[in-house]
């Protein structure tokens, strides 16, 4: 059984016990989340939402917060003495899917 959920504008496939790498969440490590934006539940039968499945919920636990490797953003214009160098590290949260409650 799995569910497709929407979290912070992105869609993820959530299976029981799976570890998902999602965009950074403002939640403490060890806290539980209830994701109610479930797009589809697939088990013995398939439930599709329009846009969300009514009454469906996926519970998850926040395991850690980390940053991705640094990327360099370098801009320049030839012959104009214009150069800008900037680094960026994207923050991520790892969540463990617990229970999938369907309608």
Backbone as CSV, one residue per row, in Angstrom:
resi,resn,N_x,N_y,N_z,CA_x,CA_y,CA_z,C_x,C_y,C_z
1,UNK,0.851,-1.180,0.000,0.000,0.000,0.000,0.893,1.238,0.000
2,UNK,0.541,2.183,-0.829,1.288,3.436,-0.859,0.330,4.578,-1.138
3,UNK,0.831,5.787,-0.912,0.030,6.992,-1.136,0.905,8.035,-1.808
4,UNK,0.289,8.851,-2.647,0.962,10.003,-3.218,0.530,11.224,-2.428
5,UNK,1.483,11.930,-1.852,1.174,13.089,-1.017,1.834,14.328,-1.602
6,UNK,1.253,15.475,-1.279,1.812,16.758,-1.686,2.313,17.459,-0.433
7,UNK,3.581,17.867,-0.479,4.186,18.515,0.679,5.053,19.660,0.185
8,UNK,4.695,20.888,0.557,5.413,22.102,0.170,5.531,22.230,-1.342
9,UNK,4.438,21.919,-2.072,4.401,22.111,-3.499,5.021,21.006,-4.323
10,UNK,5.498,19.931,-3.700,6.094,18.811,-4.423,5.354,17.531,-4.056
11,UNK,5.404,16.553,-4.938,4.695,15.301,-4.727,5.686,14.189,-4.405
12,UNK,5.292,13.321,-3.451,6.147,12.232,-3.008,5.332,10.951,-2.923
13,UNK,5.998,9.827,-3.168,5.382,8.522,-3.002,5.727,8.032,-1.609
14,UNK,4.706,7.857,-0.770,4.901,7.486,0.627,4.466,6.043,0.842
15,UNK,5.406,5.199,1.236,5.123,3.827,1.618,5.436,3.683,3.098
16,UNK,4.773,2.736,3.751,4.985,2.548,5.196,6.434,2.150,5.449
17,UNK,7.095,2.888,6.341,8.480,2.625,6.694,9.505,3.293,5.796
18,UNK,9.073,3.996,4.752,10.012,4.626,3.820,10.602,5.903,4.415
19,UNK,11.813,6.231,4.002,12.487,7.457,4.426,12.473,8.415,3.248
20,UNK,11.860,9.590,3.429,11.729,10.571,2.356,12.606,11.782,2.645
21,UNK,13.240,12.289,1.585,14.029,13.515,1.665,13.168,14.634,1.098
22,UNK,12.674,15.528,1.976,11.773,16.595,1.567,12.428,17.940,1.845
23,UNK,11.858,19.004,1.297,12.363,20.339,1.576,12.270,20.629,3.069
24,UNK,13.100,21.520,3.536,13.238,21.799,4.959,11.905,22.140,5.624
25,UNK,11.635,21.478,6.747,10.405,21.681,7.507,10.723,22.388,8.817
26,UNK,9.793,23.200,9.285,9.945,23.850,10.585,9.328,22.960,11.644
27,UNK,10.001,21.864,11.951,9.515,20.916,12.943,10.711,20.360,13.709
28,UNK,10.484,20.026,14.956,11.536,19.467,15.795,11.822,18.023,15.385
29,UNK,13.060,17.577,15.630,13.422,16.187,15.363,12.658,15.302,16.348
30,UNK,12.020,14.278,15.836,11.237,13.366,16.659,9.760,13.703,16.705
31,UNK,9.369,14.868,16.196,7.955,15.231,16.205,7.234,14.525,15.062
32,UNK,5.918,14.374,15.231,5.132,13.685,14.209,4.361,14.702,13.376
33,UNK,4.214,14.397,12.103,3.465,15.226,11.172,2.266,14.439,10.670
34,UNK,1.161,15.112,10.478,0.012,14.517,9.831,-0.176,15.223,8.498
35,UNK,0.062,14.501,7.418,-0.049,15.064,6.077,-1.439,14.726,5.558
36,UNK,-2.254,15.745,5.345,-3.629,15.527,4.907,-3.830,15.838,3.431
37,UNK,-2.778,16.261,2.745,-2.880,16.548,1.311,-2.499,15.290,0.537
38,UNK,-3.370,14.289,0.594,-3.150,13.005,-0.059,-3.838,13.039,-1.424
39,UNK,-3.077,12.812,-2.476,-3.605,12.862,-3.832,-4.191,11.526,-4.274
40,UNK,-3.556,10.424,-3.822,-4.006,9.104,-4.240,-3.579,8.072,-3.205
41,UNK,-4.438,7.084,-2.980,-4.083,5.942,-2.145,-4.254,4.692,-2.994
42,UNK,-3.209,3.879,-3.052,-3.247,2.654,-3.832,-2.993,1.482,-2.899
43,UNK,-3.980,0.623,-2.759,-3.880,-0.583,-1.962,-4.609,-1.682,-2.693
44,UNK,-5.603,-2.273,-2.023,-6.450,-3.245,-2.712,-7.290,-2.550,-3.785
45,UNK,-7.713,-1.333,-3.472,-8.405,-0.500,-4.451,-7.660,0.823,-4.561
46,UNK,-7.940,1.556,-5.606,-7.290,2.845,-5.826,-8.291,3.951,-5.534
47,UNK,-7.893,4.903,-4.683,-8.729,6.065,-4.378,-8.039,7.307,-4.918
48,UNK,-8.694,7.977,-5.832,-8.162,9.213,-6.399,-8.911,10.398,-5.816
49,UNK,-8.206,11.476,-5.570,-8.835,12.687,-5.057,-9.006,13.708,-6.154
50,UNK,-9.848,14.677,-5.851,-10.033,15.768,-6.808,-10.070,17.095,-6.055
51,UNK,-8.992,17.686,-5.628,-7.619,17.256,-5.815,-7.125,16.314,-4.717
52,UNK,-7.768,16.302,-3.537,-7.292,15.470,-2.433,-8.335,14.427,-2.052
53,UNK,-7.862,13.314,-1.500,-8.741,12.260,-1.024,-9.317,12.710,0.317
54,UNK,-10.647,12.718,0.422,-11.309,13.197,1.640,-11.098,12.186,2.771
55,UNK,-10.662,12.681,3.920,-10.501,11.847,5.108,-9.217,11.039,5.149
56,UNK,-8.376,11.139,4.168,-7.128,10.387,4.142,-6.035,11.170,4.866
57,UNK,-5.129,10.409,5.510,-4.080,11.051,6.282,-2.860,10.141,6.311
58,UNK,-1.683,10.733,6.215,-0.420,10.005,6.313,0.342,10.597,7.486
59,UNK,0.766,9.751,8.415,1.534,10.240,9.558,3.011,9.944,9.319
60,UNK,3.860,10.882,9.717,5.299,10.753,9.507,6.035,11.337,10.708
61,UNK,7.260,10.886,10.899,8.109,11.358,11.989,9.349,12.020,11.401
62,UNK,9.701,13.192,11.919,10.893,13.904,11.455,12.119,13.245,12.074
63,UNK,13.057,12.797,11.221,14.241,12.107,11.726,15.462,13.020,11.822
64,UNK,15.681,13.865,10.809,16.849,14.743,10.866,16.690,15.895,9.887
65,UNK,17.543,16.898,10.077,17.639,18.042,9.174,19.087,18.104,8.697
66,UNK,19.269,18.217,7.389,20.617,18.287,6.834,20.647,19.291,5.693
67,UNK,21.865,19.590,5.237,22.047,20.461,4.082,22.709,19.669,2.969
68,UNK,22.347,20.009,1.739,22.920,19.367,0.568,24.313,19.947,0.319
69,UNK,25.035,19.392,-0.660,26.354,19.928,-0.962,26.226,21.319,-1.587
70,UNK,27.289,22.087,-1.487,27.271,23.458,-1.965,27.332,23.513,-3.483
71,UNK,26.522,24.399,-4.039,26.614,24.689,-5.459,27.099,26.125,-5.610
72,UNK,27.825,26.376,-6.669,28.374,27.704,-6.921,27.568,28.355,-8.040
73,UNK,27.113,29.574,-7.786,26.410,30.361,-8.786,27.375,31.470,-9.209
74,UNK,27.816,31.421,-10.449,28.791,32.387,-10.937,28.213,33.095,-12.153
75,UNK,28.127,34.419,-12.069,27.607,35.221,-13.167,28.718,36.145,-13.645
76,UNK,28.801,36.315,-14.957,29.738,37.308,-15.474,29.305,37.752,-16.848
77,UNK,29.749,38.951,-17.203,29.507,39.497,-18.525,30.867,39.823,-19.126
78,UNK,31.131,39.278,-20.291,32.455,39.497,-20.879,32.694,40.968,-21.236
79,UNK,33.920,41.404,-21.027,34.395,42.751,-21.386,33.752,43.866,-20.575
80,UNK,33.007,43.558,-19.514,32.317,44.593,-18.737,32.757,44.632,-17.280
81,UNK,33.738,43.821,-16.898,34.239,43.768,-15.526,33.118,43.475,-14.525
82,UNK,32.229,42.553,-14.888,31.107,42.174,-14.021,31.260,40.701,-13.658
83,UNK,31.503,40.434,-12.370,31.638,39.067,-11.892,30.999,38.961,-10.513
84,UNK,30.143,37.949,-10.333,29.500,37.701,-9.043,29.605,36.217,-8.736
85,UNK,30.114,35.893,-7.578,30.231,34.499,-7.161,29.419,34.321,-5.876
86,UNK,28.544,33.341,-5.886,27.673,33.114,-4.734,27.526,31.611,-4.533
87,UNK,27.507,31.170,-3.298,27.305,29.758,-2.979,25.938,29.553,-2.356
88,UNK,25.432,28.329,-2.473,24.120,28.004,-1.903,24.106,26.560,-1.437
89,UNK,23.544,26.320,-0.238,23.340,24.970,0.281,21.866,24.821,0.633
90,UNK,21.177,23.931,-0.056,19.750,23.706,0.159,19.543,22.867,1.409
91,UNK,18.583,23.272,2.237,18.253,22.521,3.440,17.202,21.458,3.162
92,UNK,17.357,20.299,3.788,16.424,19.193,3.630,16.046,18.620,4.981
93,UNK,14.907,17.968,5.024,14.482,17.212,6.195,14.227,15.782,5.759
94,UNK,14.578,14.850,6.619,14.308,13.446,6.360,13.151,13.018,7.254
95,UNK,12.101,12.463,6.638,10.945,12.014,7.408,10.715,10.534,7.152
96,UNK,10.287,9.822,8.208,9.979,8.403,8.136,8.457,8.250,8.130
97,UNK,7.948,7.588,7.119,6.489,7.404,6.985,6.051,6.320,7.965
98,UNK,5.000,6.646,8.730,4.486,5.703,9.704,3.248,4.971,9.220
99,UNK,2.110,5.615,9.308,0.850,4.968,9.002,0.134,5.720,7.879
100,UNK,-0.542,4.953,7.025,-1.357,5.534,5.952,-2.802,5.181,6.236
101,UNK,-3.584,6.189,6.565,-5.003,5.989,6.878,-5.835,6.453,5.707
102,UNK,-6.558,5.529,5.073,-7.363,5.873,3.919,-8.822,6.076,4.287
103,UNK,-9.562,6.645,3.359,-10.967,6.899,3.608,-11.801,5.707,3.137
